[in-house]
Amino acid sequence: MDTFTDLACGDRAPLVGRARELDRLDALLRRRRAGAGPVAVDVTGEPGIGKTRLLAEFAARARRQGATVLRGRASPGDGDLGIPFQAFADAFADLDHGDRTGSPALAGLAELLEPVPASGPVGAGDGRADGVATGAACADRVRRIAAALGRVPGPGLVLVLDDFHHADPASVALVDHLLRHPLRALVLLVLARRERQTAPGLGSVLARAADSGGLALLALGPLTAEECAEGLAAGLPPGPAREIHAASLGNPLYHRALAYARTRGGEASGTGPVAVLLDELTPLGGPERALVEALAVLDGRATAELLTAVTLPGPVDRPASDEALREVTRRDLVRPDADGRLLVLRHPALAELVRGTLHPWRRTELHRRAADALARTGAPVTERAPHLVRAATVWDPALAADLVEAAERIGAADPARAAHWLAAVLALLPDTPDHRAGRWQLMLRRADALGSAGRVAESRDLLHHLIDACGPEDRGEDSDGDGFHDGFRVGGMGTAELRTSAVLLCAFMERHLGRYPEADALLRAELARTPGPRPDLRTRLVVEWGCRALFAARYADVRPVLAPTLEDARRRRDDAGAAEVLTLAALGEAYLGETAAARAHAAQAAALTDAFTDGRLADQAESLVRLGWTEVFLEEYGTAERHATRGIAMARRAGRPFALSQLLLCSAYVHLLTGRVGAALGLADESLAVARTLGGPELVGFSGALRATVLLHARPLGDPEALAAAEEAAATVGAAEGWWATQARCLLGLSVPLARDPHRVREVLLRAGGDRDLSRLQASLRPGYLELLAGAALATGDLAEAERVARRALAEAEPLGLPVQLAAARRAWGQVLARRGEPAAAAEAFADAARQSALSGATLREAHSLLLAAPWTQAAGDGPLAAAQWRRGRRLAAEGGARMLVDLADRTRPVPAEGGAGGRLAELTPREREISVLVAEGLTNQAVADRLSLSPRTVESHVARVYRKTGVETRAGLASLVVRHGVGGGQSLRG
């Protein structure tokens, strides 16, 4: 909010998010005008948090309410030699001649506050330097000023004193007096200060007053991301706005300065809000300024020894260095960290802003000093690299080797930084033939880092450039292929091997971008080259070609090639290559519905994969993804979860974000099906977050669609959030036709409310599946989607089409041998039977679906099937079995966190027949029946509790359960039910 209306201050910073604080100040002013409340307000907060801006707004409001408002600012003085009462005198300097003429009381106050010529120290009004006399004179002036303030007439005076942490002793003494002897006059004193720079004397004065109730406290905290985005960063895209808020820690001045600096680049140095923020550096002497600049170059954190070494190279003048450190600490520009081992700038963003004001040569020199100082202390290369990369201006083989090593070490945790360091080496590397091999290998490493950082298109472009550079005909080993020159080495890869590696990585990036034809062409061309690639690389090429085909829904194209490739890998004892081929074959066969072959391949792949160490497995991350999803499709949820869990831990450590996203999604799906919806949602959220950093519309869309499916079960029945998420996911994949895109569209069909829009469900499924039989969909998942299609047909009144689709689902599910898919087909058939008026047959179909789901441990599907079975079992005349089905289904749903199914259960609970022994009351426990009888007799919950020696809360819980089980909603309804079953007159229903 920006409510300041003073036209003279139209260029003032906006006031954002301080409505509560303003209301508090307004309330305190109203209380003072009513003769109540504290006489002063203490406004505290970090530098830049908005204290001055808040006080300006409050001053404008108070003026509009008729109060006289005077604003002053305490200035840094020279200790006891400063001007006495300087902050108050500065406030009364606002009085012009007209104000003094119109208000003699205020004019008198202004005269009392004017400096008294004296040769002695502060407070001496009589020229004597004696301490006792000085103190007495100051105390006398304090009493006279306080008395004058007490004579200020209405409508009241508001004294706003900013930066009061700089207050001189006389001003502190006056505030102390006013707090200990509150004025009857309508005066409100508003102080603003920084706590860390507040002298102990002032701090104790304010603390005592707060304890006694004479001082109101108002601490300003950080602003929210939403407040900053709306009020301080209008026009910034959401991503940069979030980044700036995180860097600013919600501090409005730092937020404005960062936004200004980042959007204007070099033009922002020393101007606008940056200049306001850095104004505190202006009074610093040379050594102090150098310390702050050095700490900024050290990213705002350093030991005192390192900071001194960077600030003052060469022999150190220890006393001068210590004095400079004391000064910047006293000014709160530098602070000790929580452990007291490091020195830090008072705000993390200060480092970036200070660096932006440095001349380039100065920055380069400080980074060079930092790198040298860190090297002398034996710091790891990853700690030196940020300074090496900024200090490098000419080619230096040793420096380049350090940066390459640092990039290799940090690549798993921070691939973007690794890519930046490698780019710096490439920029300095001489463009000469003897450096050609080294350049190509650096390009390959950088492309890999760029892809892991989510900059997939950049990675793909760089790889295309590298493939072109390697040349189509050059297949021999270069004489400099080991990458050696001037002591600089980046690897031992020859041109042929490097080109094939570049093709492999490029095809992966093309696939991730959904460019399947391009990936296919690259891989086919490389496989067809003469002489062909090295055998192990050929295996990897075939596997990547197979992945491309699988994701493009064309696995049959590569199926014939896999058997000889597997045989070759086994002959060469290449276990890693064999595992890659086996997982591809397993996933492909599962996709086609050839479950027996898929199981055989998956079992062999698991035997190899389980024997790999984590370090070796890191190079087989994609293989583990394929294995996990194969086991999901084969409904082997326990082994799928085991492999996914191991893979997630490995992918985090090794920096494999593509694999991490898919393994998280695999684990989320397992958790959903096995009835752990809350955990599934957490995994799906993380998977989507990782996918978004990587980009790629199909991966993001599929991740979002599966998350929407989890949301559907986690949220209440009819909640719109899941549908909105599914719509967004389907829109993300656009017109893509790959496996992920098709699944995203199918999962949208699951999220559309069937009863509300069955035509939309049918339309979505037919588009994804290609025809009325959904023949384009994955065979091992097709029965589940046919179940949904049959439900859509029934909802539109087309029983014949629903029966055809359900029969198709049964025919396709039987040969798969997958219990969950067979259960889906049985549920589809059960819906048809129910519509045909065959409750017993429908109940049996749903019950069989529940049994099949339980075989695979698909708890969520079991719960759903039981809840569908219960009403039809009841309609078929078996009330007890219906009640048991309903109870188990609801319990499984509730324990699994499936809120949607719990709501469905509560809406479709079978009501016991009125006839028979006890009717609906027969389902109650003995204690619930006993309480029902007492309620029917007219007893209150308290009376029932007294009768049965229970607590009232326990009785309330029993009554609530009775209402739910019997379907009644009032005590009168329960009494009527008890009477209809012939129970009354105090007769108990126990037994």
SVG drawing of the C-alpha trace seen along z (x, -y; Angstrom):
<svg xmlns="http://www.w3.org/2000/svg" viewBox="-42 -36 98 101">
<polyline fill="none" stroke="black" stroke-width="0.4" points="0.0,0.0 1.2,-3.5 -0.9,-6.0 1.4,-9.0 -0.4,-12.0 2.1,-14.8 2.7,-16.1 6.0,-17.5 7.2,-13.9 5.8,-12.4 9.1,-10.6 9.1,-9.0 9.5,-5.2 6.2,-3.3 5.0,-2.2 4.3,1.5 2.6,4.0 2.6,1.8 -1.1,1.4 -1.1,3.2 1.8,1.1 0.1,-2.1 -3.1,-1.1 -1.1,-0.5 0.4,-4.0 -3.0,-5.6 -4.4,-3.8 -1.6,-5.0 -2.1,-8.6 -5.9,-8.3 -5.2,-7.1 -2.8,-9.9 -5.4,-12.4 -7.8,-10.7 -5.2,-11.2 -4.2,-7.5 -1.7,-5.2 2.1,-5.3 3.9,-8.6 6.3,-7.1 6.7,-4.5 9.9,-2.7 10.0,-1.6 12.9,0.8 14.1,2.9 17.1,3.7 18.6,1.0 16.4,0.6 13.3,2.3 11.2,-0.8 11.2,-2.7 11.7,-6.1 9.1,-5.5 6.6,-4.3 7.2,-7.4 6.7,-9.7 3.4,-8.1 2.3,-8.3 3.4,-12.0 1.2,-12.8 -1.8,-11.0 -1.3,-12.7 -1.2,-16.1 -4.4,-15.4 -5.9,-14.7 -4.9,-18.2 -1.8,-17.3 1.4,-19.4 4.1,-17.0 7.8,-17.8 10.3,-15.4 14.0,-15.3 16.9,-12.9 19.8,-12.1 23.2,-12.5 26.3,-10.6 28.2,-12.8 31.5,-12.7 30.5,-11.0 30.2,-13.4 31.4,-16.3 28.3,-16.3 25.6,-18.9 23.2,-18.4 19.6,-17.7 20.5,-17.6 17.7,-15.2 15.0,-17.4 16.6,-20.6 16.5,-19.2 12.8,-18.5 12.0,-22.0 14.0,-23.4 10.8,-22.6 9.1,-25.6 9.0,-28.6 8.4,-32.2 4.6,-31.8 4.6,-28.6 6.6,-30.4 4.3,-33.4 1.2,-31.3 2.3,-29.0 4.3,-30.7 4.7,-27.4 6.4,-25.8 8.5,-28.9 9.7,-28.7 10.6,-25.1 12.6,-25.8 14.6,-28.4 15.3,-26.0 16.6,-23.5 19.0,-25.9 22.7,-25.2 24.1,-27.1 27.5,-28.6 30.0,-27.1 33.7,-26.2 33.0,-23.0 31.7,-19.7 28.1,-18.7 25.4,-20.0 27.6,-22.8 25.5,-25.9 27.8,-27.9 31.2,-27.5 32.5,-25.2 34.2,-21.9 33.6,-20.3 31.7,-17.0 29.3,-17.6 28.4,-21.0 28.0,-19.7 25.6,-17.0 23.6,-19.5 23.3,-21.9 22.1,-19.2 19.6,-17.9 18.3,-21.4 17.8,-21.9 16.1,-18.5 13.6,-19.6 12.9,-22.9 12.4,-21.3 10.1,-18.6 8.1,-21.3 7.7,-23.3 6.6,-20.2 4.0,-19.7 2.5,-23.1 2.0,-22.4 -1.7,-23.0 -4.1,-20.9 -4.7,-19.5 -1.5,-17.8 2.2,-17.4 3.8,-14.4 7.6,-14.4 9.1,-11.9 12.8,-11.3 14.5,-9.0 17.9,-7.3 17.7,-7.7 20.5,-5.1 22.8,-8.1 21.2,-10.2 23.5,-12.4 23.6,-11.9 21.4,-14.9 18.7,-13.7 18.8,-10.3 18.5,-12.0 15.5,-14.0 13.8,-10.8 14.5,-9.0 12.9,-11.9 9.8,-11.9 9.4,-8.2 9.8,-8.2 7.6,-11.3 4.9,-11.0 3.4,-14.2 -0.3,-15.1 -0.1,-17.2 -1.2,-15.6 2.4,-14.7 3.4,-11.5 7.1,-10.8 7.9,-8.4 11.5,-7.0 13.0,-5.0 16.3,-3.2 18.5,-0.3 18.9,2.0 22.4,3.3 23.8,-0.3 22.0,-1.4 24.3,-2.4 23.8,-0.4 22.6,-3.5 19.8,-4.2 19.0,-0.5 18.5,-0.3 16.4,-3.4 14.0,-2.0 13.9,1.5 12.9,0.1 10.2,-2.0 8.8,0.9 8.7,3.1 6.8,0.4 4.3,-0.1 5.4,-3.7 6.8,-2.7 5.0,-1.0 7.2,1.4 6.8,1.7 9.2,4.0 9.2,4.1 9.7,7.4 10.3,8.5 7.7,8.2 6.2,11.2 7.1,12.1 3.6,11.1 3.8,7.7 7.2,7.1 6.0,8.3 2.9,6.1 4.4,2.9 8.1,2.9 8.7,5.0 5.8,4.1 6.5,5.3 9.1,7.9 8.5,11.4 7.5,13.8 10.8,15.7 13.2,12.8 10.7,11.2 11.0,14.4 14.8,14.4 15.1,10.8 12.7,11.3 14.8,14.3 18.0,12.3 16.6,9.3 15.2,11.4 12.0,9.3 13.9,6.0 12.2,3.3 15.2,1.1 17.4,4.0 14.6,5.3 14.4,2.0 18.1,1.7 18.5,5.3 15.7,4.8 17.2,1.5 20.7,3.0 19.6,6.2 17.3,4.5 19.7,1.7 23.1,3.4 26.1,1.1 23.9,-2.0 22.7,-1.4 26.0,-1.8 25.8,-4.5 22.3,-5.7 18.7,-5.4 18.0,-3.1 21.5,-1.7 23.0,-5.1 20.6,-5.4 21.6,-2.1 25.3,-2.6 25.3,-6.1 26.6,-4.8 29.9,-3.9 30.5,-7.6 32.0,-8.6 34.3,-5.6 38.1,-6.2 40.2,-4.4 41.1,-1.3 37.5,-0.8 36.1,-1.2 38.7,1.3 37.6,3.8 34.0,3.6 34.9,3.9 37.1,6.9 34.4,8.6 32.0,8.0 34.3,9.7 34.6,12.6 30.8,12.9 30.1,11.3 31.7,14.0 35.4,14.5 37.7,15.0 39.3,11.9 42.7,13.3 41.5,13.8 39.8,10.5 42.9,8.7 45.0,10.6 42.7,9.5 42.4,5.9 46.1,5.3 48.4,7.5 52.0,7.6 53.1,6.9 50.1,6.2 49.9,3.2 48.0,5.2 46.9,2.2 45.6,0.3 43.8,3.4 42.2,4.0 41.1,0.4 39.5,0.6 37.7,3.8 36.4,2.2 35.1,-0.8 33.1,1.1 31.8,3.3 30.7,0.3 28.9,-1.1 27.2,2.3 28.4,2.7 30.2,5.9 29.1,8.4 30.4,11.6 28.4,14.6 26.4,16.8 29.4,18.9 31.7,15.9 34.3,17.5 33.5,15.5 32.9,11.9 29.8,11.2 28.3,8.1 25.1,7.1 22.9,8.2 23.8,10.9 22.7,8.7 25.2,6.0 28.0,7.9 26.4,7.9 25.5,4.2 29.0,3.1 30.7,5.2 28.5,3.5 30.0,0.1 33.6,1.2 35.7,0.3 36.4,3.5 40.1,3.4 39.5,3.0 37.2,6.0 39.7,8.1 42.6,7.2 40.6,8.1 39.6,11.4 43.2,12.1 44.2,11.4 41.4,13.6 42.4,16.5 46.1,16.2 45.2,15.9 43.0,18.9 45.7,20.9 48.1,20.1 45.7,21.4 45.2,24.7 41.6,24.0 39.9,26.5 39.8,25.6 36.0,25.2 36.4,22.4 39.1,20.7 37.3,21.0 34.8,18.2 37.8,15.8 39.9,17.5 37.2,17.1 36.9,13.4 40.6,12.8 41.5,14.5 42.2,12.1 44.7,14.1 45.3,17.7 47.0,19.5 47.2,23.3 47.4,23.8 44.5,21.5 42.5,23.3 43.3,26.7 42.1,25.5 38.8,24.3 38.2,27.6 38.9,29.5 36.5,27.3 33.8,27.7 34.2,31.5 33.9,31.5 30.9,29.1 29.0,30.4 26.7,32.7 25.6,30.0 25.7,26.9 25.9,27.7 25.1,24.1 28.2,22.8 30.2,25.7 29.0,24.6 30.0,21.0 33.5,22.0 34.0,24.1 32.8,21.3 35.4,19.0 38.2,21.5 36.8,21.9 36.8,18.1 40.5,17.8 41.7,21.0 43.8,20.1 42.0,20.9 45.0,22.8 45.2,26.4 47.3,27.7 44.4,26.8 41.7,28.3 41.3,31.6 41.1,29.8 38.5,27.3 36.3,30.1 36.4,32.0 35.7,28.9 32.7,28.2 31.4,31.7 31.7,31.3 30.1,27.9 27.2,29.2 26.6,31.9 26.6,29.3 24.2,27.1 21.8,29.9 21.9,30.8 21.3,27.1 18.1,27.2 19.5,25.2 18.8,28.0 18.4,25.9 21.8,24.3 23.3,27.7 21.8,29.1 23.2,26.1 26.7,26.5 26.7,30.2 25.6,29.6 28.5,27.2 30.9,29.8 29.6,32.5 30.2,30.3 33.7,29.4 34.6,33.0 33.8,33.5 32.0,36.4 35.1,38.1 37.8,37.7 37.7,41.0 41.3,41.3 43.0,40.3 44.5,36.9 48.2,36.6 47.1,34.2 44.0,36.2 45.1,36.6 44.3,33.0 47.9,32.1 49.4,28.7 51.4,26.4 50.6,28.7 46.9,28.3 44.9,31.6 41.2,32.2 41.0,35.8 42.2,38.5 39.3,38.9 40.1,39.1 38.0,37.5 36.0,40.6 35.1,41.3 34.4,37.7 32.1,37.4 30.1,40.4 29.8,39.2 28.6,35.8 26.0,37.6 24.7,39.6 24.3,36.5 22.8,34.5 20.3,37.2 19.3,37.3 18.8,33.5 16.8,33.7 14.6,36.4 14.1,34.3 13.0,31.4 10.5,33.7 12.5,33.6 12.3,37.4 12.9,37.3 16.1,35.3 17.3,37.7 16.5,40.6 18.5,39.2 21.5,38.4 21.7,41.9 21.0,43.7 23.8,41.8 26.3,42.5 25.4,46.2 25.8,46.4 29.2,44.8 32.2,46.9 34.2,47.8 31.6,48.1 31.8,46.8 33.6,48.6 31.5,51.6 30.5,50.2 29.6,46.9 27.6,48.7 25.6,50.4 24.8,47.0 23.8,45.6 21.4,48.5 19.9,48.0 19.4,44.3 17.9,45.0 15.5,47.4 14.6,44.8 13.9,42.4 11.6,45.0 9.9,45.9 9.1,42.3 7.9,41.7 5.6,44.8 7.6,46.7 9.4,49.3 8.7,51.9 11.2,50.1 14.2,51.1 12.9,54.4 14.8,56.6 18.1,54.9 18.0,55.4 18.7,59.2 22.0,59.1 23.0,56.0 22.4,57.8 24.3,60.8 27.3,58.6 27.3,56.9 27.3,60.2 30.1,61.6 32.2,58.6 31.3,59.0 29.8,55.5 27.4,55.8 26.5,52.1 25.7,52.3 23.7,55.5 21.7,53.9 21.0,50.9 19.7,53.1 17.7,55.3 15.9,52.4 15.0,50.9 13.7,54.3 11.8,54.8 10.1,51.4 9.4,51.9 7.8,55.3 5.7,54.0 4.5,51.1 3.4,53.6 1.6,55.8 4.1,58.7 4.3,59.0 6.0,62.4 8.9,61.2 9.0,58.0 9.2,59.9 12.1,62.0 14.0,59.0 13.3,57.0 14.5,59.9 17.8,60.2 18.3,56.4 17.5,56.2 20.1,59.0 22.8,57.0 21.7,53.5 21.5,54.7 25.1,55.8 26.4,52.4 27.9,50.0 26.2,46.6 29.2,45.0 28.8,47.3 25.0,47.0 25.4,43.2 26.4,43.8 23.3,46.0 20.8,43.6 18.5,43.8 18.6,47.6 17.3,47.5 14.5,45.2 13.4,47.7 13.7,50.6 11.5,48.8 8.8,47.9 8.8,51.4 8.2,52.8 5.4,50.3 3.7,51.4 4.2,55.1 2.5,54.2 5.6,55.2 5.3,52.2 7.6,53.4 10.6,53.9 9.7,50.7 9.8,48.7 13.1,50.3 14.8,49.4 13.2,45.9 14.3,45.1 17.9,46.2 17.9,44.3 16.6,41.1 19.4,41.1 22.0,41.8 20.6,39.2 20.7,36.5 24.3,37.3 25.6,37.7 23.7,34.7 21.4,36.6 18.4,34.3 16.7,35.9 16.8,39.3 15.8,37.7 12.6,36.2 11.4,39.5 12.4,41.6 10.5,39.2 7.5,39.5 7.8,43.3 7.9,43.4 5.0,41.0 2.9,43.3 3.8,46.4 2.9,44.5 -0.4,43.4 -1.5,46.9 -0.4,48.5 -2.4,46.1 0.0,43.4 -1.4,40.4 0.2,37.7 3.7,39.0 2.8,39.4 1.9,35.7 5.2,34.7 7.2,36.8 5.1,35.5 5.6,31.9 9.3,32.4 9.3,34.2 7.5,31.4 9.8,28.8 12.9,30.6 11.2,31.1 10.5,27.3 14.1,26.5 15.0,28.8 12.3,27.5 11.0,29.8 7.3,29.5 6.6,33.3 8.5,34.0 6.9,31.0 3.4,31.9 3.6,35.6 4.9,34.7 2.1,32.1 -0.5,34.6 0.6,37.3 0.7,34.8 -2.9,33.8 -3.9,37.4 -2.5,37.5 -4.2,34.2 -7.5,35.7 -7.3,38.3 -5.8,36.0 -8.4,33.3 -12.1,33.4 -14.5,34.8 -15.3,32.1 -12.4,29.9 -11.4,27.9 -7.6,27.8 -6.9,31.2 -8.8,30.4 -7.0,27.1 -3.6,28.8 -4.5,31.5 -5.7,28.8 -2.4,26.9 -0.4,30.2 -2.3,31.1 -1.8,27.5 1.9,27.8 2.5,30.8 0.7,28.9 0.5,30.8 3.2,33.3 2.4,37.0 5.0,38.8 4.4,41.2 4.6,38.6 2.2,36.2 -0.3,39.0 -0.3,40.0 -0.7,36.4 -3.9,36.2 -5.2,39.5 -4.7,38.3 -6.7,35.2 -9.6,37.5 -9.3,38.9 -9.6,35.5 -12.6,34.3 -15.8,34.9 -17.4,37.8 -21.0,37.0 -20.6,33.4 -18.9,33.6 -18.8,37.2 -18.5,35.9 -15.3,34.1 -13.9,37.3 -14.7,39.3 -13.3,36.6 -10.0,36.5 -9.6,40.3 -10.4,40.7 -8.0,38.1 -5.2,39.7 -6.2,43.3 -6.8,42.7 -10.0,44.7 -13.0,46.3 -10.7,49.0 -7.9,46.7 -5.5,48.8 -2.8,46.1 -2.5,46.3 0.0,48.5 -1.4,52.0 -0.4,52.7 -2.4,49.6 -5.3,49.7 -7.9,51.6 -7.8,48.9 -8.5,46.2 -11.2,48.4 -12.9,48.5 -13.0,44.7 -14.3,44.7 -17.1,47.2 -18.1,44.9 -18.3,42.0 -20.5,44.0 -22.9,44.9 -23.0,41.3 -24.1,40.2 -26.8,43.0 -25.1,45.2 -25.4,48.6 -24.6,50.5 -21.3,48.7 -20.4,49.1 -21.0,52.8 -18.8,53.0 -16.0,51.1 -16.2,53.1 -16.1,56.4 -13.0,55.0 -11.4,54.2 -12.0,57.8 -10.6,59.3 -7.4,57.1 -6.9,57.6 -7.0,61.4 -3.8,62.1 -1.9,59.4 -2.0,61.3 -1.9,57.9 -4.4,58.0 -4.8,54.2 -5.7,54.0 -8.0,57.0 -9.7,55.2 -10.2,52.1 -11.9,54.3 -14.1,56.0 -15.1,52.5 -16.1,51.5 -18.2,54.6 -19.7,54.1 -20.9,50.6 -22.6,52.2 -24.2,54.9 -25.5,52.3 -27.0,50.2 -28.7,53.4 -30.3,53.9 -28.3,56.9 -27.2,55.9 -25.9,59.3 -23.8,59.7 -22.6,56.1 -21.7,56.6 -19.7,59.7 -17.8,57.9 -16.8,55.1 -15.9,57.5 -13.7,59.4 -12.0,56.1 -11.3,55.5 -9.7,59.0 -7.6,58.5 -6.4,55.1 -5.4,56.6 -3.3,59.2 -0.9,56.5 -1.1,54.4 -2.9,51.7 -4.7,50.5 -6.2,47.4 -7.8,49.5 -9.0,52.0 -10.7,49.3 -12.4,47.9 -13.6,51.3 -15.1,52.0 -16.9,48.7 -18.4,49.4 -19.4,52.9 -21.1,52.0 -24.3,50.4 -24.9,53.2 -24.2,55.8 -26.9,54.1 -29.3,53.9 -28.7,57.7 -30.0,58.3 -26.8,58.9 -26.7,56.0 -24.0,57.3 -21.6,57.9 -22.4,54.5 -21.6,52.9 -18.3,54.8 -17.3,53.8 -18.1,50.2 -16.2,50.2 -13.1,51.7 -13.1,49.5 -13.6,46.4 -10.9,47.4 -8.4,48.1 -9.2,44.7 -8.9,42.9 -5.7,44.6 -4.2,43.8 -5.1,40.1 -7.4,40.5 -9.8,37.7 -11.8,38.1 -12.6,41.7 -13.5,40.9 -16.0,38.3 -17.3,40.8 -17.8,43.4 -19.7,41.0 -22.0,40.1 -22.7,43.7 -22.8,45.5 -25.4,48.3 -28.3,47.7 -29.4,50.9 -33.0,52.1 -35.5,50.9 -36.7,54.4 -34.9,57.1 -33.5,57.2 -32.5,53.7 -32.5,52.4 -30.0,49.6 -29.3,49.8 -27.9,53.3 -24.6,51.8 -24.0,49.9 -21.5,51.2 -23.1,52.1 -21.9,48.8 -23.4,46.8 -26.7,48.6 -26.8,48.0 -26.2,44.3 -28.8,44.2 -31.5,45.5 -30.5,42.9 -30.6,40.1 -34.1,41.4 -35.2,41.0 -34.4,37.3 -31.1,37.2 -28.6,34.6 -25.0,35.5 -24.0,34.4 -26.8,36.5 -25.7,39.6 -22.1,39.0 -23.1,38.9 -25.3,42.0 -22.5,44.1 -19.5,42.5 -18.1,41.2 -16.8,37.7 -19.1,35.4 -16.6,35.4 -16.7,39.2 -20.4,39.1 -20.3,36.5 -18.0,38.7 -20.3,41.7 -23.4,39.7 -21.6,38.3 -20.7,41.9 -24.3,43.0 -25.5,40.2 -23.1,41.2 -23.9,44.9 -27.7,44.5 -28.0,41.6 -30.0,39.5 -29.1,35.9 -30.9,34.9 -31.6,36.3 -35.3,36.3 -34.5,38.4 -32.5,40.9 -35.3,41.1 -37.8,41.9 -35.5,44.6 -35.2,46.2 -38.9,46.1 -39.7,47.6 -37.5,50.6 -39.6,51.2 -36.9,50.1 -37.7,47.7 -38.6,47.1 -35.0,47.3 -34.4,50.7 -30.8,51.1 -29.7,52.3 -26.5,54.0 -25.8,57.5"/>
</svg>
